[in-house]
């Protein structure tokens, strides 16, 4: 039986491995994202630990789809960091 923190036993096993890349820190009250390339899921997986400590995963059929999703998460994380620092997005892009 897996911990109720995880959405499945497979997610728990993946979470316990070192990711290829990661964003965020769940210890700081922010979500954490782990990138796992070229797994049994085809292109790979992104594991997400939310601010409440629950862990889920999204699987991608191709590496292109995985990288596109990862880039989107990176942009969201950057905007969240700017928001937490008190800098308005419109100031950054010059609007």
C-alpha positions in Angstrom: 0.0 0.0 0.0 1.3 3.4 -0.9 1.0 6.6 1.2 -2.1 8.7 0.7 0.2 11.6 0.0 0.6 10.1 -3.5 -2.0 9.5 -6.2 -0.5 6.1 -7.0 2.2 3.6 -6.1 4.0 4.4 -9.4 4.0 8.1 -8.6 5.5 7.4 -5.2 8.3 5.2 -6.7 9.1 7.9 -9.3 9.1 10.7 -6.6 11.7 8.8 -4.7 14.1 8.9 -7.7 16.3 11.9 -8.5 14.6 14.1 -11.2 16.4 15.3 -14.3 15.4 18.8 -13.4 13.2 20.5 -10.7 11.4 23.8 -10.0 10.0 25.3 -6.8 10.4 24.2 -3.2 7.5 22.6 -1.3 9.2 23.5 2.0 8.7 27.2 1.2 5.0 26.8 0.7 5.4 26.7 -3.1 4.6 23.8 -5.4 7.5 21.6 -6.4 7.8 20.1 -9.9 10.2 17.3 -10.9 11.0 16.4 -14.6 11.7 12.8 -15.4 12.7 12.2 -19.1 12.3 9.0 -21.1 10.5 6.8 -18.7 8.0 4.0 -19.4 5.4 6.6 -20.1 7.0 7.4 -23.5 8.3 11.0 -23.4 8.5 11.1 -19.7 6.7 12.5 -16.7 6.3 15.6 -14.5 5.7 15.0 -10.8 3.9 17.7 -8.9 3.9 18.2 -5.2 1.3 20.8 -4.3 1.4 23.3 -1.4 -0.5 20.8 0.8 2.1 18.1 0.2 0.0 15.9 -2.1 1.9 14.4 -5.1 0.5 13.6 -8.5 2.0 13.1 -11.9 1.4 13.9 -15.6 2.7 11.5 -18.3 3.6 12.6 -21.8 3.7 10.4 -24.9 6.5 12.3 -26.6 9.6 14.2 -25.4 8.4 17.2 -27.4 5.1 17.4 -25.4 7.1 16.9 -22.2 9.5 19.7 -22.9 6.7 22.1 -24.0 4.8 21.4 -20.7 8.1 21.9 -18.7 8.8 25.2 -20.4 5.2 26.3 -19.5 5.8 25.4 -15.8 9.1 27.3 -15.8 7.4 30.5 -17.1 4.6 30.1 -14.5 7.2 29.6 -11.7 9.1 32.7 -12.9 6.0 34.8 -12.8 5.1 33.5 -9.4 8.5 34.4 -8.1 8.2 37.9 -9.5 4.7 38.2 -7.9 6.1 37.0 -4.5 8.9 39.6 -4.8 6.3 42.4 -5.3 7.2 43.1 -8.9 4.3 43.5 -11.3 4.5 41.5 -14.5 3.6 44.5 -16.6 6.7 46.4 -15.3 8.9 43.5 -16.4 7.6 43.4 -19.9 7.4 47.2 -20.2 3.6 47.6 -20.4 
